[in-house]
Amino acid sequence: PKVTKDSAAKPGQAEYEASCAACHATDQMGAPAVGDKDAWVKVMEKGMDKVLANAINGTGGMPPKGGNKDLTNKQVKDIVKFMVESSK
């Protein structure tokens, strides 16, 4: 979801758009696409703690913090929560 002047950004949304959307906006990069409910149901089978750890530390082809080392762990957690909530 894009931020418009009339909508309030959700926690993690701006950071998602800046650092994560390149791979998570579609499934073309092999990452679960935001908005793909079935893909995120499968991801969440691991549990939120594991999903957060993977986002912070990297997993498979995803580098730690999605390649943005300047993100704090809290920002990464906010991004993951934004992506999960946007995919329900």
Rosetta silent file (secondary structure, phi, psi, omega in degrees, C-alpha in Angstrom):
SEQUENCE: PKVTKDSAAKPGQAEYEASCAACHATDQMGAPAVGDKDAWVKVMEKGMDKVLANAINGTGGMPPKGGNKDLTNKQVKDIVKFMVESSK
SCORE:     score description
SCORE:     0.000 S_00000001
   1 L     0.000  134.923  179.480    0.000    0.000    0.000 S_00000001
   2 L   -89.956  147.472  176.006    1.246    3.436   -0.895 S_00000001
   3 L   -82.320  131.303  173.993    1.128    6.393    1.471 S_00000001
   4 L  -116.015  166.185 -179.127   -1.012    9.249    0.208 S_00000001
   5 L   -61.658  -26.116 -177.385   -1.364   12.711    1.639 S_00000001
   6 L   -90.604   -5.514 -178.292   -4.823   11.776    2.912 S_00000001
   7 L  -116.989  145.380  178.141   -3.798    8.574    4.691 S_00000001
   8 L   -84.251  134.830  178.144   -1.797    8.105    7.841 S_00000001
   9 L   -71.474  143.483  176.449    1.205    5.836    7.474 S_00000001
  10 L   -88.408  153.742  177.103    1.201    2.714    9.598 S_00000001
  11 L   -54.431  130.790  178.509    4.261    1.854   11.701 S_00000001
  12 L    90.562  -14.737 -175.441    6.831    0.236    9.436 S_00000001
  13 H   -65.568  -47.989 -178.541    5.155    1.306    6.198 S_00000001
  14 H   -63.185  -41.088  179.075    7.641    3.997    5.158 S_00000001
  15 H   -67.419  -37.888  175.239   10.597    1.739    5.964 S_00000001
  16 H   -58.100  -50.613 -177.402    8.945   -1.123    4.036 S_00000001
  17 H   -62.257  -35.452 -178.513    8.532    1.101    0.988 S_00000001
  18 H   -79.418  -34.415 -169.563   12.123    2.336    1.214 S_00000001
  19 H  -119.306  -17.602 -169.700   13.895   -0.930    2.000 S_00000001
  20 L  -122.980  -23.506 -173.415   11.676   -3.952    1.345 S_00000001
  21 H   -62.688  -28.472 -178.822    9.188   -3.261   -1.441 S_00000001
  22 H   -56.365  -35.705 -179.612   11.721   -4.013   -4.181 S_00000001
  23 H  -103.393  -27.889 -173.516   11.517   -7.706   -3.267 S_00000001
  24 H  -102.908    0.486  177.784    8.215   -7.960   -1.393 S_00000001
  25 L   -74.133  -30.451  175.184    5.903   -5.902   -3.649 S_00000001
  26 L  -135.706  172.972  178.379    5.575   -8.925   -5.963 S_00000001
  27 L   -94.299   10.841 -176.421    6.661  -12.540   -5.716 S_00000001
  28 L   -64.966  -23.857 -179.826    9.026  -12.243   -8.693 S_00000001
  29 L   -92.519    1.214 -178.851   12.096  -12.167   -6.427 S_00000001
  30 L    89.927   -4.674  178.525   10.993  -15.285   -4.568 S_00000001
  31 L   -87.622  149.832  176.305    9.982  -13.322   -1.479 S_00000001
  32 L   -64.446  127.519 -177.223    6.414  -13.520   -0.168 S_00000001
  33 L   -77.944  136.342  174.983    4.534  -10.605   -1.685 S_00000001
  34 L   -62.767  130.278 -177.796    2.751   -8.208    0.630 S_00000001
  35 L   100.674  -13.898  178.353   -0.948   -8.756    0.131 S_00000001
  36 L   -87.935   91.830 -174.322   -0.580  -12.448   -0.794 S_00000001
  37 H   -54.880  -46.836 -177.283   -2.568  -13.962    2.048 S_00000001
  38 H   -62.471  -41.088  179.372   -1.693  -17.580    1.219 S_00000001
  39 H   -62.875  -41.013 -177.609    2.046  -16.869    1.039 S_00000001
  40 H   -76.344  -28.308  173.365    2.014  -15.126    4.411 S_00000001
  41 H   -60.663  -44.106  179.200   -0.069  -17.858    6.054 S_00000001
  42 H   -63.902  -44.565  178.406    2.711  -20.254    5.055 S_00000001
  43 H   -59.065  -44.611 -174.406    5.431  -17.878    6.333 S_00000001
  44 H   -74.061   -8.520  173.825    3.647  -17.414    9.642 S_00000001
  45 L   -60.257  -24.148  178.465    3.496  -21.175   10.237 S_00000001
  46 L   -73.554  -19.805 -175.669    7.040  -20.683   11.564 S_00000001
  47 L    94.431  149.141 -176.471    5.744  -18.326   14.253 S_00000001
  48 H   -60.908  -39.210 -178.932    6.334  -14.609   14.652 S_00000001
  49 H   -59.460  -43.280 -179.718    9.541  -15.042   16.680 S_00000001
  50 H   -69.399  -41.278  179.056   11.180  -17.070   13.885 S_00000001
  51 H   -62.366  -43.057  177.582    9.931  -14.728   11.169 S_00000001
  52 H   -64.335  -42.877  178.780   11.342  -11.726   13.060 S_00000001
  53 H   -61.538  -42.403  178.516   14.668  -13.509   13.633 S_00000001
  54 H   -63.427  -39.782  179.956   14.880  -14.335    9.912 S_00000001
  55 H   -66.321  -38.907 -178.983   14.149  -10.721    8.981 S_00000001
  56 H   -75.285  -42.938 -173.153   16.810   -9.406   11.351 S_00000001
  57 H   -96.578  -13.494 -177.106   19.482  -12.044   10.652 S_00000001
  58 L    91.852  155.094  177.510   18.672  -12.914    7.047 S_00000001
  59 E  -161.262  142.561 -179.570   17.489  -16.183    5.544 S_00000001
  60 L    53.138 -125.700  179.995   17.877  -17.859    2.165 S_00000001
  61 L   -84.979   -3.938 -178.899   18.450  -15.128   -0.407 S_00000001
  62 E   -89.352  122.740  176.843   17.412  -12.332    1.951 S_00000001
  63 L   -72.955  163.212  175.859   20.302  -10.512    3.598 S_00000001
  64 H   -51.794  136.170  178.403   20.083   -9.365    7.229 S_00000001
  65 H    53.860   32.073  178.110   17.601   -6.514    7.607 S_00000001
  66 H    62.881   17.452 -179.594   16.786   -6.805    3.916 S_00000001
  67 H    91.421   -1.352  179.121   20.212   -5.373    3.112 S_00000001
  68 L  -106.306   89.123 -176.000   19.654   -2.111    5.004 S_00000001
  69 L   -65.188  -13.073  179.905   22.088   -2.338    7.910 S_00000001
  70 L   -80.663  -12.206  177.349   20.949    1.078    9.151 S_00000001
  71 L   -70.975  139.518  174.016   17.548   -0.280   10.220 S_00000001
  72 L   -80.959  163.133  176.220   17.175   -0.947   13.923 S_00000001
  73 H   -59.476  -37.521  178.515   15.771   -4.258   15.123 S_00000001
  74 H   -64.290  -41.232  178.084   12.621   -2.389   16.191 S_00000001
  75 H   -62.654  -41.060  178.214   12.214   -0.926   12.711 S_00000001
  76 H   -62.884  -42.753  177.783   12.573   -4.401   11.182 S_00000001
  77 H   -61.507  -41.736  178.195    9.945   -5.723   13.590 S_00000001
  78 H   -63.587  -39.662  178.395    7.605   -2.873   12.640 S_00000001
  79 H   -62.412  -48.392 -179.538    8.171   -3.648    8.944 S_00000001
  80 H   -60.255  -45.344  179.581    7.406   -7.347    9.425 S_00000001
  81 H   -61.747  -40.454  176.551    4.274   -6.552   11.396 S_00000001
  82 H   -60.562  -46.390 -177.946    3.186   -4.108    8.667 S_00000001
  83 H   -64.270  -43.215  179.829    3.753   -6.748    5.971 S_00000001
  84 H   -64.617  -48.282 -179.031    1.875   -9.446    7.893 S_00000001
  85 H   -63.287  -33.581 -179.836   -1.058   -7.164    8.724 S_00000001
  86 L   -77.364   -5.241 -176.301   -1.232   -5.960    5.111 S_00000001
  87 L  -113.635   13.393  179.669   -1.450   -9.568    3.939 S_00000001
  88 L   -87.953    0.000    0.000   -4.456  -10.732    5.951 S_00000001
